Amino acid sequence: MELSTAQYTNGLVDFNTVITTLTSNANQQDQLTQTRGAVAANLLQVYQALGGGWQVRGDLSPAELVPPETREEMLERTGSWRKVFRE
């Protein structure tokens, strides 16, 4: 969006390019929101399929219940788990 706006400001593209970019960005944001909602709904279905009713043991967070070997593998596969494991 910033690039097309800068190009328009400098006279390199017409305003239709800016509008197309803004529309595409809005569509992508809508799709991201829908996907996040679908992920949450699917997680609920998995939870229900597995019986639900799980309780966290003691004062441990769910991340602390993951075995160390599994935790290391999860951290190797993706860095997003660092937020969960606070590393």
C-alpha positions as CSV (number, residue, x, y, z in Angstrom):
1,M,0.0,0.0,0.0
2,E,2.8,2.4,0.9
3,L,4.7,1.7,-2.3
4,S,1.7,2.2,-4.5
5,T,0.8,5.4,-2.6
6,A,4.3,6.7,-3.0
7,Q,4.3,5.8,-6.7
8,Y,1.0,7.6,-7.1
9,T,2.4,10.7,-5.3
10,N,5.4,10.7,-7.6
11,G,3.2,10.4,-10.7
12,L,4.4,6.9,-11.6
13,V,1.1,5.1,-11.4
14,D,-2.6,6.1,-11.7
15,F,-5.0,6.2,-8.7
16,N,-6.6,2.9,-9.9
17,T,-3.4,1.1,-8.8
18,V,-3.7,2.6,-5.3
19,I,-7.4,1.6,-5.1
20,T,-6.6,-1.9,-6.3
21,T,-3.8,-2.3,-3.7
22,L,-6.1,-1.0,-0.9
23,T,-8.9,-3.4,-2.0
24,S,-6.5,-6.3,-2.1
25,N,-5.1,-5.5,1.3
26,A,-8.6,-5.3,2.8
27,N,-9.5,-8.7,1.2
28,Q,-6.3,-10.2,2.6
29,Q,-7.1,-8.9,6.1
30,D,-10.6,-10.3,5.9
31,Q,-9.2,-13.7,4.8
32,L,-6.7,-13.7,7.7
33,T,-9.5,-13.0,10.2
34,Q,-11.6,-15.8,8.7
35,T,-8.7,-18.2,8.9
36,R,-8.0,-17.3,12.5
37,G,-11.7,-17.9,13.3
38,A,-11.6,-21.2,11.5
39,V,-8.5,-22.3,13.4
40,A,-10.2,-21.5,16.7
41,A,-13.4,-23.4,15.6
42,N,-11.3,-26.4,14.6
43,L,-9.4,-26.4,17.9
44,L,-12.7,-26.5,19.7
45,Q,-13.8,-29.4,17.5
46,V,-10.6,-31.3,18.4
47,Y,-11.1,-30.5,22.1
48,Q,-14.7,-31.8,21.9
49,A,-13.6,-34.9,19.9
50,L,-11.0,-35.8,22.5
51,G,-13.6,-35.5,25.3
52,G,-12.9,-32.0,26.6
53,G,-12.9,-31.4,30.3
54,W,-9.1,-31.3,30.7
55,Q,-7.9,-29.5,33.8
56,V,-4.6,-27.9,34.4
57,R,-2.8,-29.7,37.1
58,G,-1.9,-27.5,40.1
59,D,-0.5,-24.1,39.3
60,L,1.3,-25.3,36.1
61,S,0.5,-23.7,32.8
62,P,-0.4,-25.9,29.9
63,A,3.0,-25.2,28.4
64,E,4.7,-26.5,31.5
65,L,2.9,-29.8,31.1
66,V,4.6,-30.5,27.8
67,P,7.5,-33.0,28.1
68,P,10.9,-31.4,27.6
69,E,11.7,-33.5,24.5
70,T,8.4,-32.4,22.9
71,R,9.1,-28.8,23.9
72,E,12.5,-28.9,22.2
73,E,11.1,-30.4,19.1
74,M,8.4,-27.8,18.9
75,L,10.9,-25.0,19.4
76,E,13.1,-26.4,16.6
77,R,10.1,-26.7,14.2
78,T,8.9,-23.1,14.7
79,G,9.9,-20.1,16.6
80,S,6.3,-19.2,17.4
81,W,6.4,-21.6,20.4
82,R,9.0,-19.4,22.1
83,K,6.1,-17.1,23.2
84,V,4.3,-20.0,24.8
85,F,7.4,-21.4,26.5
86,R,8.8,-17.9,27.3
87,E,12.3,-18.6,26.0
